[in-house]
Each structure stands twice: as C-alpha cells, then as structure tokens.
Amino acid sequence: MPTAARLAAAFLLAALAWILSDLIRPLMPEGTPMGRFNYVNVVIAICVGWVVVGSRAGRGFVPAINNGVTGVVVLILWGLGVHACYEMFRLAMRNRYDGPMEAITAIFLIGSEFGVMIMTYSVMVPALIGAIVVGLGTDFVAKRWR
C-alpha cells in the first residue's frame, strides 16, 4: 500500500544513490564504460527505498537509523549484483567463459572486485551519513503523515 513514508524513502534513497554513483565513478579503472550507471542505481534505490526502508518506517529514533543503514547496505549489495551481472553478460558475449557455470561463478568474482574498489572512505562516509539522513527523514515523514 502506498504511503508517504514509502515515497519519501524512495526519493531520499534515490538522491543518495545518485550522489554515491558520482563518488564511485572516479574509482573505476580508466576507460570503464559507465553508460547509464547513475540511472540504474537510482532505479535500484527507488525499489529498495519503497520496499525495504519505507515499509519499516515510523518505529522511533534508533530503529530509524538502523532502517536507513539497512537500506543503504541493501542498495549497495543489489547495485553490486546488478552491475556484476551486466559485466558478466558483457564478457560472456565476447566468449570469455567456457560454460554457464564459469559465467555464473564470475558474477561473484566481479561483484567482489567491484566491492573492493568502492570500499573507500570517500564513498563509505557519505554512505553512512546519507543512511542516517534517509532513515531519520523517512521516520519523520512516517510520523508526520499517517
């Protein structure tokens, strides 16, 4: 059921995803085609904000912070998964894998490589601050507009 908290969580997490995407771009290797990187992350953030963060809003101060952190962690994990799948598919179209199991295994390898690349202070500190803002903002909206 649509609520103001779900909508606020989707918008706040989408804004955070756009900011984090801009912070991640310079960390990727030179010549990496980024294409619609920001837009894909925003769509993922809208879905995560609506389903994960928005549905658990309005429970208090500390649960709000936990809710925001959980939402950002889920956003990062889903983002890594989606982009790793895309990269695997791109490499598979160039016949880099001998079979389907090698390609599926490569998703986890590529995702872990991307994860190591983005685990820097320049990304994680804004992600943590943004998680707190998203959680508290969503909680405020949930209590204000019932």
MARROSE-12374 format. One record per residue: residue number from 1; residue in one letter; chain; y, x negated, z of N, C-alpha, C in turn. Coordinates in Angstrom, 1 decimal, decimal comma. Layout:
REC num residuo cadena    n.y    n.x    n.z   ca.y   ca.x   ca.z    c.y    c.x    c.z
REC NUM       a      A      Y      X      Z      Y      X      Z      Y      X      Z
...
# end
This chain:
REC num residuo cadena    n.y    n.x    n.z   ca.y   ca.x   ca.z    c.y    c.x    c.z
REC   1       m      A   -1,2   -0,8    0,0    0,0    0,0    0,0    1,2   -0,9    0,0
REC   2       p      A    2,2   -0,6   -0,9    3,4   -1,4   -1,0    4,3   -1,2    0,3
REC   3       t      A    4,7   -2,3    0,8    5,6   -2,3    2,0    6,8   -3,3    1,7
REC   4       a      A    7,8   -3,2    2,5    9,0   -4,1    2,3    8,5   -5,5    2,7
REC   5       a      A    7,6   -5,6    3,7    7,2   -6,9    4,1    6,4   -7,6    3,0
REC   6       r      A    5,5   -6,9    2,3    4,8   -7,5    1,2    5,7   -8,0    0,1
REC   7       l      A    6,7   -7,2   -0,2    7,7   -7,5   -1,2    8,5   -8,7   -0,8
REC   8       a      A    8,9   -8,8    0,4    9,7   -9,9    0,9    8,9  -11,2    0,9
REC   9       a      A    7,6  -11,1    1,4    6,7  -12,2    1,4    6,5  -12,7    0,0
REC  10       a      A    6,3  -11,8   -1,0    6,1  -12,3   -2,4    7,3  -13,0   -2,9
REC  11       f      A    8,5  -12,5   -2,7    9,7  -13,1   -3,2   10,0  -14,4   -2,4
REC  12       l      A    9,9  -14,5   -1,1   10,1  -15,7   -0,4    9,1  -16,8   -0,8
REC  13       l      A    7,9  -16,5   -0,9    6,9  -17,4   -1,3    7,0  -17,9   -2,7
REC  14       a      A    7,5  -17,0   -3,6    7,8  -17,4   -5,0    8,9  -18,4   -5,0
REC  15       a      A   10,0  -18,1   -4,3   11,1  -19,1   -4,2   10,6  -20,4   -3,7
REC  16       l      A    9,8  -20,4   -2,7    9,3  -21,7   -2,1    8,4  -22,4   -3,1
REC  17       a      A    7,6  -21,6   -3,9    6,7  -22,2   -4,9    7,5  -22,9   -6,0
REC  18       w      A    8,6  -22,3   -6,4    9,5  -22,9   -7,4   10,1  -24,2   -6,9
REC  19       i      A   10,6  -24,2   -5,7   11,1  -25,4   -5,1   10,1  -26,5   -5,0
REC  20       l      A    8,9  -26,2   -4,5    7,9  -27,2   -4,3    7,4  -27,7   -5,7
REC  21       s      A    7,4  -26,8   -6,7    7,0  -27,2   -8,0    7,9  -28,3   -8,6
REC  22       d      A    9,2  -28,0   -8,3   10,2  -29,0   -8,8   10,1  -30,4   -8,0
REC  23       l      A    9,6  -30,3   -6,8    9,4  -31,5   -6,0    8,1  -32,3   -6,4
REC  24       i      A    7,2  -31,5   -6,9    5,9  -32,1   -7,4    6,0  -32,8   -8,7
REC  25       r      A    6,8  -32,2   -9,6    6,9  -32,8  -11,0    7,1  -34,3  -11,1
REC  26       p      A    8,0  -34,9  -10,3    8,2  -36,3  -10,4    7,0  -37,1   -9,9
REC  27       l      A    6,1  -36,5   -9,1    5,0  -37,2   -8,5    3,8  -37,4   -9,5
REC  28       m      A    3,8  -36,6  -10,6    2,7  -36,6  -11,5    2,9  -37,9  -12,4
REC  29       p      A    1,8  -38,3  -13,0    1,8  -39,5  -13,8    2,8  -39,3  -15,0
REC  30       e      A    3,3  -40,4  -15,5    4,2  -40,4  -16,6    3,5  -39,8  -17,9
REC  31       g      A    4,2  -38,9  -18,5    3,6  -38,3  -19,7    2,7  -37,1  -19,5
REC  32       t      A    2,6  -36,7  -18,2    1,8  -35,5  -17,9    2,5  -34,2  -18,5
REC  33       p      A    1,8  -33,5  -19,4    2,5  -32,3  -19,9    2,5  -31,2  -18,8
REC  34       m      A    3,7  -30,8  -18,4    3,9  -29,9  -17,3    4,0  -28,4  -17,8
REC  35       g      A    4,4  -28,2  -19,0    4,4  -26,9  -19,6    5,0  -25,8  -18,7
REC  36       r      A    4,2  -24,8  -18,3    4,7  -23,7  -17,5    4,2  -23,8  -16,0
REC  37       f      A    4,3  -25,0  -15,6    3,8  -25,4  -14,2    4,5  -24,5  -13,2
REC  38       n      A    5,8  -24,4  -13,2    6,6  -23,7  -12,2    6,2  -22,2  -12,3
REC  39       y      A    6,1  -21,6  -13,5    5,9  -20,2  -13,7    4,5  -19,8  -13,2
REC  40       v      A    3,5  -20,7  -13,4    2,1  -20,4  -13,0    2,1  -20,4  -11,4
REC  41       n      A    2,8  -21,4  -10,8    2,9  -21,5   -9,4    3,6  -20,3   -8,8
REC  42       v      A    4,6  -19,8   -9,4    5,3  -18,6   -8,9    4,4  -17,4   -9,0
REC  43       v      A    3,7  -17,2  -10,1    2,7  -16,0  -10,1    1,7  -16,1   -9,0
REC  44       i      A    1,2  -17,3   -8,8    0,2  -17,5   -7,7    0,9  -17,2   -6,4
REC  45       a      A    2,1  -17,6   -6,2    2,8  -17,4   -4,9    3,1  -15,9   -4,7
REC  46       i      A    3,4  -15,2   -5,8    3,6  -13,7   -5,6    2,3  -13,0   -5,2
REC  47       c      A    1,2  -13,4   -5,8   -0,1  -12,8   -5,4   -0,4  -13,2   -3,9
REC  48       v      A   -0,3  -14,4   -3,6   -0,6  -14,9   -2,2    0,4  -14,2   -1,2
REC  49       g      A    1,6  -14,2   -1,5    2,6  -13,5   -0,6    2,3  -12,1   -0,4
REC  50       w      A    2,0  -11,4   -1,5    1,7   -9,9   -1,4    0,4   -9,7   -0,5
REC  51       v      A   -0,7  -10,4   -0,9   -2,0  -10,2   -0,3   -2,1  -10,8    1,1
REC  52       v      A   -1,8  -12,1    1,2   -2,1  -12,8    2,5   -1,0  -12,7    3,5
REC  53       v      A    0,2  -13,0    3,1    1,3  -13,1    4,1    1,9  -11,7    4,4
REC  54       g      A    2,1  -10,9    3,4    2,7   -9,5    3,6    1,8   -8,6    4,4
REC  55       s      A    0,5   -8,7    4,2   -0,4   -7,8    4,9   -0,5   -8,1    6,4
REC  56       r      A   -0,1   -9,3    6,8   -0,3   -9,6    8,2    1,1   -9,8    8,9
REC  57       a      A    2,1   -9,2    8,4    3,5   -9,4    8,9    3,7   -8,4   10,1
REC  58       g      A    4,7   -8,7   10,9    5,1   -7,8   12,0    4,4   -7,9   13,3
REC  59       r      A    3,8   -9,0   13,6    3,0   -9,2   14,8    3,6  -10,0   15,9
REC  60       g      A    4,8  -10,6   15,6    5,5  -11,4   16,6    5,9  -12,7   16,1
REC  61       f      A    6,6  -13,5   16,9    7,2  -14,8   16,5    6,1  -15,9   16,2
REC  62       v      A    5,3  -16,2   17,1    4,3  -17,2   16,8    3,3  -16,8   15,7
REC  63       p      A    2,8  -15,6   15,7    1,9  -15,2   14,6    2,7  -15,2   13,2
REC  64       a      A    4,0  -15,0   13,2    4,8  -15,1   12,0    4,8  -16,5   11,5
REC  65       i      A    4,9  -17,5   12,3    4,9  -18,9   11,9    3,5  -19,2   11,4
REC  66       n      A    2,5  -18,8   12,1    1,1  -19,0   11,7    0,9  -18,4   10,3
REC  67       n      A    1,4  -17,2   10,1    1,2  -16,4    8,9    1,9  -17,2    7,7
REC  68       g      A    3,1  -17,7    7,9    3,7  -18,5    6,9    3,0  -19,8    6,5
REC  69       v      A    2,5  -20,5    7,6    1,8  -21,7    7,3    0,5  -21,4    6,6
REC  70       t      A   -0,2  -20,3    7,0   -1,4  -19,9    6,3   -1,1  -19,6    4,8
REC  71       g      A    0,0  -18,9    4,6    0,3  -18,5    3,2    0,6  -19,7    2,4
REC  72       v      A    1,3  -20,7    2,9    1,6  -21,9    2,1    0,3  -22,7    1,9
REC  73       v      A   -0,6  -22,8    2,9   -1,8  -23,6    2,7   -2,6  -22,9    1,6
REC  74       v      A   -2,7  -21,5    1,6   -3,5  -20,8    0,6   -2,8  -21,0   -0,8
REC  75       l      A   -1,5  -21,0   -0,8   -0,8  -21,2   -2,0   -1,1  -22,6   -2,6
REC  76       i      A   -1,1  -23,6   -1,8   -1,4  -25,0   -2,3   -2,8  -25,1   -2,7
REC  77       l      A   -3,8  -24,5   -2,0   -5,2  -24,5   -2,4   -5,4  -23,8   -3,7
REC  78       w      A   -4,9  -22,6   -3,9   -5,0  -21,9   -5,1   -4,3  -22,6   -6,3
REC  79       g      A   -3,2  -23,1   -6,0   -2,5  -23,9   -7,0   -3,3  -25,1   -7,5
REC  80       l      A   -3,8  -25,8   -6,5   -4,7  -27,0   -6,9   -5,9  -26,5   -7,7
REC  81       g      A   -6,5  -25,4   -7,3   -7,7  -24,9   -8,0   -7,3  -24,4   -9,4
REC  82       v      A   -6,3  -23,7   -9,6   -5,9  -23,2  -10,9   -5,5  -24,4  -11,9
REC  83       h      A   -4,7  -25,3  -11,4   -4,3  -26,4  -12,2   -5,5  -27,4  -12,5
REC  84       a      A   -6,4  -27,5  -11,6   -7,6  -28,3  -11,8   -8,5  -27,7  -12,8
REC  85       c      A   -8,7  -26,4  -12,8   -9,5  -25,6  -13,8   -8,8  -25,8  -15,2
REC  86       y      A   -7,5  -25,7  -15,2   -6,8  -25,8  -16,5   -7,0  -27,2  -17,1
REC  87       e      A   -6,9  -28,2  -16,2   -7,1  -29,6  -16,7   -8,5  -29,9  -17,1
REC  88       m      A   -9,5  -29,3  -16,4  -10,9  -29,5  -16,8  -11,1  -28,8  -18,1
REC  89       f      A  -10,5  -27,7  -18,3  -10,7  -27,0  -19,6  -10,1  -27,8  -20,7
REC  90       r      A   -8,9  -28,3  -20,5   -8,2  -29,2  -21,5   -9,1  -30,4  -21,9
REC  91       l      A   -9,7  -31,0  -20,9  -10,5  -32,2  -21,1  -11,8  -31,8  -21,8
REC  92       a      A  -12,3  -30,6  -21,4  -13,6  -30,1  -22,0  -13,4  -29,8  -23,5
REC  93       m      A  -12,3  -29,4  -23,9  -12,0  -29,1  -25,3  -11,9  -30,4  -26,1
REC  94       r      A  -11,8  -31,5  -25,4  -11,8  -32,9  -26,1  -13,2  -33,5  -25,9
REC  95       n      A  -14,2  -32,7  -25,5  -15,6  -33,2  -25,4  -15,7  -34,4  -24,4
REC  96       r      A  -15,1  -34,3  -23,3  -15,1  -35,3  -22,3  -16,3  -35,2  -21,4
REC  97       y      A  -17,0  -34,0  -21,4  -18,1  -33,8  -20,5  -19,4  -33,5  -21,3
REC  98       d      A  -20,5  -34,0  -20,7  -21,8  -33,9  -21,3  -22,4  -32,5  -21,2
REC  99       g      A  -22,1  -31,8  -20,1  -22,6  -30,5  -19,9  -21,7  -29,6  -19,0
REC 100       p      A  -22,1  -28,4  -18,8  -21,3  -27,5  -18,0  -21,3  -27,9  -16,5
REC 101       m      A  -22,3  -28,4  -16,0  -22,3  -28,8  -14,5  -21,4  -30,0  -14,3
REC 102       e      A  -21,3  -30,9  -15,2  -20,4  -32,0  -15,1  -19,0  -31,5  -15,2
REC 103       a      A  -18,7  -30,5  -16,0  -17,3  -29,9  -16,1  -17,0  -29,2  -14,8
REC 104       i      A  -17,9  -28,4  -14,3  -17,6  -27,7  -13,0  -17,4  -28,7  -11,9
REC 105       t      A  -18,2  -29,8  -11,8  -18,0  -30,8  -10,8  -16,7  -31,5  -10,9
REC 106       a      A  -16,2  -31,6  -12,2  -14,9  -32,3  -12,4  -13,8  -31,5  -11,9
REC 107       i      A  -13,9  -30,2  -11,8  -12,8  -29,4  -11,2  -12,5  -29,8   -9,8
REC 108       f      A  -13,5  -30,1   -9,0  -13,3  -30,5   -7,6  -12,7  -32,0   -7,6
REC 109       l      A  -13,1  -32,8   -8,5  -12,6  -34,2   -8,5  -11,2  -34,2   -8,9
REC 110       i      A  -10,9  -33,4  -10,0   -9,5  -33,3  -10,5   -8,6  -32,7   -9,4
REC 111       g      A   -9,1  -31,6   -8,7   -8,3  -31,0   -7,7   -8,0  -31,9   -6,5
REC 112       s      A   -9,0  -32,7   -6,1   -8,8  -33,7   -5,1   -7,8  -34,8   -5,5
REC 113       e      A   -7,8  -35,2   -6,7   -6,9  -36,2   -7,2   -5,5  -35,6   -7,2
REC 114       f      A   -5,3  -34,4   -7,6   -4,0  -33,7   -7,6   -3,5  -33,6   -6,1
REC 115       g      A   -4,5  -33,2   -5,2   -4,1  -33,1   -3,8   -3,6  -34,3   -3,2
REC 116       v      A   -4,3  -35,4   -3,5   -3,8  -36,7   -3,0   -2,4  -37,1   -3,6
REC 117       m      A   -2,2  -36,7   -4,8   -0,9  -37,0   -5,4    0,3  -36,3   -4,7
REC 118       i      A    0,0  -35,1   -4,3    1,1  -34,3   -3,8    1,2  -34,4   -2,3
REC 119       m      A    0,3  -35,0   -1,6    0,4  -35,1   -0,1    1,3  -36,2    0,3
REC 120       t      A    2,6  -36,0    0,0    3,7  -36,9    0,4    4,7  -36,2    1,3
REC 121       y      A    5,5  -37,0    2,0    6,5  -36,4    2,9    7,5  -35,6    2,1
REC 122       s      A    7,8  -36,0    0,9    8,8  -35,3    0,1    8,3  -33,9   -0,3
REC 123       v      A    7,0  -33,6   -0,2    6,5  -32,3   -0,5    6,1  -31,6    0,7
REC 124       m      A    5,4  -32,2    1,6    4,9  -31,6    2,8    5,9  -31,1    3,8
REC 125       v      A    7,0  -31,9    4,0    8,0  -31,5    5,0    8,7  -30,2    4,5
REC 126       p      A    9,2  -30,2    3,2    9,8  -28,9    2,7    8,8  -27,8    2,7
REC 127       a      A    7,5  -28,1    2,5    6,5  -27,0    2,5    6,3  -26,4    3,9
REC 128       l      A    6,4  -27,3    4,9    6,3  -26,8    6,3    7,5  -26,0    6,7
REC 129       i      A    8,7  -26,5    6,4    9,9  -25,8    6,7    9,9  -24,5    6,0
REC 130       g      A    9,6  -24,5    4,7    9,5  -23,3    3,9    8,5  -22,3    4,5
REC 131       a      A    7,4  -22,8    5,0    6,4  -21,9    5,6    6,9  -21,2    6,8
REC 132       i      A    7,6  -21,9    7,6    8,3  -21,3    8,8    9,3  -20,2    8,4
REC 133       v      A   10,1  -20,5    7,4   11,1  -19,6    6,9   10,4  -18,3    6,3
REC 134       v      A    9,4  -18,6    5,5    8,7  -17,4    4,9    8,1  -16,5    5,9
REC 135       g      A    7,4  -17,2    6,9    6,8  -16,4    8,0    7,8  -15,6    8,8
REC 136       l      A    8,8  -16,2    9,2    9,8  -15,6   10,0   10,6  -14,5    9,2
REC 137       g      A   10,9  -14,8    8,0   11,6  -13,9    7,1   10,8  -12,6    6,9
REC 138       t      A    9,5  -12,8    6,6    8,6  -11,7    6,4    8,5  -10,8    7,7
REC 139       d      A    8,4  -11,5    8,8    8,2  -10,8   10,1    9,5  -10,0   10,4
REC 140       f      A   10,7  -10,6   10,1   11,9   -9,9   10,3   12,0   -8,6    9,4
REC 141       v      A   11,6   -8,8    8,1   11,6   -7,6    7,2   10,6   -6,5    7,7
REC 142       a      A    9,5   -7,0    8,2    8,4   -6,0    8,6    8,9   -5,2    9,8
REC 143       k      A    9,7   -5,9   10,7   10,1   -5,2   11,9   11,4   -4,3   11,6
REC 144       r      A   12,2   -4,8   10,6   13,4   -4,1   10,3   13,2   -2,8    9,5
REC 145       w      A   12,3   -2,9    8,5   12,0   -1,8    7,6   10,5   -1,4    7,7
REC 146       r      A   10,2   -0,4    8,4    8,9    0,1    8,6    8,6    1,2    7,8
# end
